[in-house]
Amino acid sequence: MAIHALINKETLRAVCEAKKVTCAYIAKETKYEEDRIVKWSNPSDALRPTFVQAKKIAKCLHVPFAGLYMKPVDVPLRKLPTIKSYRTFPNGFIEDDSSLNIAISDLLQARDFLVKTKEELGETLSPFSVTINSRTDDVLSWADEIRRVFDLNLDAQFRAASMRQFYLYVREKIESKGIFIHCFSDVDLDIARGIALYDDKTPIIGINEEDRFPAKTFSIIHELIHLLKRQSSLCNEMFNAFSSNQEEVFCNAIAGEVLVPQDALKVVLKKWKTDEVFSIEDIQEIAKRFSVSKEVILRRLLDIGRIKNPAYTAYIDEYRWIVEQERAEQKLARQEGRSSGFAQPPDSKAIDRTSSVLCITLYKGYSEELFSKQDVSRYLGIGQQYINRFLQEVSSWHS
């Protein structure tokens, strides 16, 4: 006979309400009937989940299993902020945002953990006080100012050994001005690729962990612009040059100019004749040069008039089809338990998804014996055998 978990149903309900998670979402993720989820979260109903079922629910909600046994007042829950959605869905389709709400809650908790740990180390976070002097909607002016204020060096960009290294470089530069950049997980890219949570002390940029490195870099700059405009936003389309949402078009245009300045692009393009048709290999070469995605290069070529709208659309459709095929293959490989290609080491993955400032704080916390290796391992969600490599890479950043 299965042993049922004596979880606090009031707590389960409180977590769902605070994170705005529907029973339908939990049922979809856990494969349990929605009616059972409703009863498990109803304090007046006698039905309870088993330990296995309760653990799956806790995992779905991104809360510790032990937390479901606590009183609601003892579970650290944050009220979700008001965020303007700039997302686009086909045919006006609105997705259940439970996964996104969980991600936003995770971002807030990660920042809270950073603030608390900094206090225990006797440190404070650099306050966010950056403003852009440009009072116009001139894209070039905004981009130049962002590169200057955040010290984004074009030579350093060209010297980047990989797109991952450029992503880490950009993340560190933006975070140095008091912005917390952290990845969120378990959210489909169509639902959200980037999140901006404005706060006058430590604003947050959330990046979808599932995205590719160049797309993450673009999302950082895109969401940075929302923060510089003192906006909290949700975005899922980072490359559309023909969007009906002018705010997103504006942010995309600035991000494109920041990452691929038109003057620098024109210098690189001298290798090709003015009327020459770009091959797929050509686009890839230019993208690698700037450590950005092929989509960004295509848009920049469109912006400066080197390709026309029909060619741009054809290129984008082809690249997105390739990406969708790759993602479908990776998903199938995971389901079948086989390799889906290059497997990134767990320590590197932990660094890529964890704020640069938080990585350094974890390192300092370990060095000063505030944390053990087990603590760092538990927080990062990786095995203790990878912690030495994590600590070694982080220690090299400022050596």
Buried (B, 14 or more C-beta within 10 A) or exposed (E): EEEBBEBBBEBBBBBBEBBBBBBEBBBBBBEBEBEBBBBBBBEEEEEBBEBEBBBBBBBBBBBEBEBBBBEBEEBEBBEBEEBEBBBBEEEEEEBBBBBBBBBBBBBBBBBEBBBEBBEEBEEEBEEBEBEBEBEEEEBBBBBBBBBEBBEBEEEBBEEBEEBBBBBBBBBBBBBEBBBBBBBBBBBEBBBBBBBBBBBEEBBBBBBBBBBBBBBBBBBBBBBBBBBBBEBBBBBBBBBBBEBEBEBBBBBBBBBBBBBBBBEBBEEBBEEBEEEEEBEEEBBEBBBBBBBBBBBBBBBBBBBBEBBEEEBBBEBBEEBEEEBEEEEEEBEEEEEEEEEBEEEEEBBBBBBBBBBBBBBBBBBBBBEEEBBEBEBBBEBBEBEEEBBEBBBEBBEEEEE
